[in-house]
Amino acid sequence: MQKIKFYGIGGQGAVTAAKILSIAVSVHQDEYAITVPAYGHERRGAPVFAHIIVDDKPVLLNCYVYEPDIVVVFDDKLIDMGVDVGEGCTPDTILVINTQSDEMIERYRSEYGFGTIYACDATGAAIANIGLSIPNSAMLGALAKTGVVSIEAVTAAVKESFGKVGEKNANAAEYAYEHTVKA
């Protein structure tokens, strides 16, 4: 069982990405997933989060993730907004972060104790491939580097979910996957 928590800012597609991850895992990877978004507080520019549980057996839980195995941060500025992305984390919790700044990677490592960090300029990947600074598909590509989901499942779910712009979003996911580095 993998417990994942997505943190983003309203408008970046973090909640949508969580739903697409569930589709990728459930439909295109023949495993099981449940997404529990945190509704009620989301608005453009405000911090948002979603909880996802992935397993190779049916997921019987329908609750928030309190001790995540993986934390996905859609905007590195969340650390300056007072959002505690390290809540419930252990030294084994993996961080996947949208940043191109080595300084931000080290801030997240020292502030929250993440041992393993995967970093990618997902916003840049989104701008280059879809022409918008909405990094949700690219962040799913970066997340695929952890092995929790295959890039093939991600691109299939993204194409299916985004219709006529699905190919561009799938390209952003693939680009991010190829350019994600373990820091």
VMD Tcl script that draws the C-alpha trace (Angstrom):
set ca {
  {0.00 0.00 0.00}
  {1.28 3.45 -0.95}
  {-0.22 6.50 0.75}
  {0.26 9.70 -1.22}
  {-0.55 13.31 -0.47}
  {-0.69 16.04 -3.12}
  {-0.14 19.67 -2.11}
  {-0.72 22.52 -4.52}
  {-2.18 25.93 -5.08}
  {-5.69 26.28 -6.47}
  {-5.55 26.44 -10.26}
  {-2.56 24.11 -10.66}
  {-4.72 21.01 -11.06}
  {-3.58 19.09 -7.98}
  {-7.04 17.68 -7.22}
  {-7.55 16.80 -10.90}
  {-4.13 15.11 -10.94}
  {-5.12 13.00 -7.93}
  {-8.23 11.79 -9.76}
  {-6.21 11.05 -12.91}
  {-3.68 9.10 -10.83}
  {-6.52 6.91 -9.57}
  {-7.62 6.29 -13.17}
  {-4.05 5.51 -14.24}
  {-3.60 2.98 -11.45}
  {-7.08 1.43 -11.53}
  {-7.80 1.30 -15.25}
  {-4.40 1.23 -16.92}
  {-2.31 -0.62 -14.34}
  {-4.88 -3.13 -13.06}
  {-4.33 -2.18 -9.43}
  {-6.51 -0.28 -6.98}
  {-6.68 3.33 -5.90}
  {-8.91 5.72 -4.03}
  {-8.76 9.51 -4.09}
  {-10.04 11.63 -1.23}
  {-9.89 15.31 -2.18}
  {-10.16 17.99 0.49}
  {-13.12 20.04 -0.68}
  {-14.44 23.25 0.77}
  {-11.37 25.44 0.84}
  {-10.11 25.34 -2.72}
  {-9.99 28.49 -4.77}
  {-7.51 29.87 -7.25}
  {-4.35 30.85 -5.40}
  {-5.17 29.13 -2.09}
  {-3.37 26.00 -0.83}
  {-5.20 22.76 -1.71}
  {-4.49 19.10 -1.11}
  {-5.71 15.62 -2.01}
  {-5.11 12.16 -0.57}
  {-4.56 9.02 -2.65}
  {-4.10 5.42 -1.57}
  {-2.73 2.92 -4.10}
  {-2.45 -0.83 -3.62}
  {-2.31 -4.09 -5.54}
  {-5.26 -5.27 -3.43}
  {-8.67 -3.57 -3.09}
  {-8.41 -0.39 -1.03}
  {-10.92 -0.62 1.79}
  {-9.96 2.70 3.38}
  {-11.80 5.90 2.51}
  {-9.98 8.47 4.59}
  {-7.33 11.14 4.57}
  {-3.66 10.18 4.47}
  {-2.06 11.00 7.81}
  {1.29 9.25 7.32}
  {2.22 9.61 3.64}
  {4.75 7.42 1.87}
  {5.00 10.02 -0.90}
  {4.38 13.77 -0.80}
  {3.90 15.60 -4.09}
  {4.42 19.38 -3.98}
  {3.06 21.24 -7.03}
  {4.55 24.61 -6.01}
  {7.80 25.04 -4.09}
  {6.50 28.32 -2.60}
  {4.19 26.36 -0.29}
  {7.01 26.32 2.27}
  {6.75 30.12 2.47}
  {2.95 30.00 2.78}
  {3.04 28.12 6.08}
  {1.78 24.83 4.59}
  {3.22 21.91 6.57}
  {3.90 19.42 3.78}
  {5.94 17.35 6.22}
  {3.01 16.59 8.51}
  {3.02 12.87 9.36}
  {6.17 12.19 7.33}
  {9.03 9.92 8.32}
  {12.63 9.92 7.04}
  {11.45 7.28 4.51}
  {8.79 9.55 2.99}
  {9.61 10.47 -0.60}
  {9.16 14.04 -1.85}
  {8.31 14.81 -5.47}
  {8.60 18.56 -6.02}
  {8.00 21.02 -8.83}
  {11.16 23.13 -8.68}
  {14.29 23.91 -10.59}
  {15.99 25.40 -7.54}
  {18.64 23.43 -5.65}
  {18.14 25.89 -2.79}
  {14.45 24.97 -2.50}
  {15.27 21.26 -2.59}
  {17.64 21.74 0.34}
  {15.10 23.87 2.22}
  {12.50 21.10 1.96}
  {15.09 18.47 2.95}
  {16.24 20.39 6.03}
  {12.80 21.68 7.08}
  {10.91 18.40 6.76}
  {13.61 15.70 6.77}
  {12.89 14.16 3.37}
  {15.65 11.70 2.53}
  {14.66 10.93 -1.06}
  {13.63 13.81 -3.29}
  {12.64 13.80 -6.94}
  {12.65 17.24 -8.58}
  {11.35 18.48 -11.89}
  {10.46 21.81 -13.50}
  {6.88 20.67 -14.10}
  {5.64 24.21 -14.70}
  {8.25 24.61 -17.45}
  {7.20 21.26 -18.93}
  {3.56 22.38 -18.92}
  {4.33 25.73 -20.55}
  {6.50 24.09 -23.23}
  {3.93 21.39 -24.07}
  {0.47 22.83 -23.40}
  {1.17 26.55 -23.36}
  {-0.22 27.01 -19.83}
  {1.38 27.00 -16.39}
  {-0.83 24.17 -15.13}
  {1.62 21.47 -14.00}
  {-0.80 18.65 -13.11}
  {0.03 16.28 -15.98}
  {3.74 17.02 -15.71}
  {3.68 16.29 -11.98}
  {2.11 12.91 -12.68}
  {5.04 12.24 -15.02}
  {7.46 13.21 -12.27}
  {5.59 10.99 -9.79}
  {5.98 8.05 -12.18}
  {9.75 8.21 -11.51}
  {9.05 6.87 -7.99}
  {7.61 3.66 -9.45}
  {4.19 4.03 -7.82}
  {2.65 4.27 -11.31}
  {4.05 3.61 -14.77}
  {4.52 6.45 -17.23}
  {2.49 4.43 -19.74}
  {-0.47 4.31 -17.34}
  {-0.11 8.05 -16.67}
  {-0.07 9.03 -20.33}
  {-3.04 6.78 -21.13}
  {-5.10 8.23 -18.27}
  {-4.10 11.80 -19.16}
  {-5.12 11.32 -22.81}
  {-8.41 9.80 -21.72}
  {-9.12 12.52 -19.16}
  {-8.24 15.61 -21.19}
  {-9.89 14.78 -24.50}
  {-8.71 17.01 -27.36}
  {-5.80 18.44 -25.32}
  {-4.90 15.02 -23.94}
  {-1.99 14.46 -26.32}
  {-0.32 17.74 -25.30}
  {-0.80 16.93 -21.61}
  {0.59 13.42 -22.15}
  {3.62 15.01 -23.81}
  {4.09 17.23 -20.73}
  {3.94 14.13 -18.51}
  {6.50 12.28 -20.64}
  {8.79 15.32 -20.78}
  {8.64 15.70 -16.99}
  {9.26 11.97 -16.50}
  {12.38 12.16 -18.67}
  {13.65 15.30 -16.91}
  {12.92 14.38 -13.29}
  {16.09 14.00 -11.25}
  {16.71 12.29 -7.93}
  {18.26 14.92 -5.67}
}
mol new
graphics top color blue
foreach p $ca { graphics top sphere $p radius 0.5 }
foreach p [lrange $ca 0 end-1] q [lrange $ca 1 end] { graphics top cylinder $p $q radius 0.2 }
display resetview
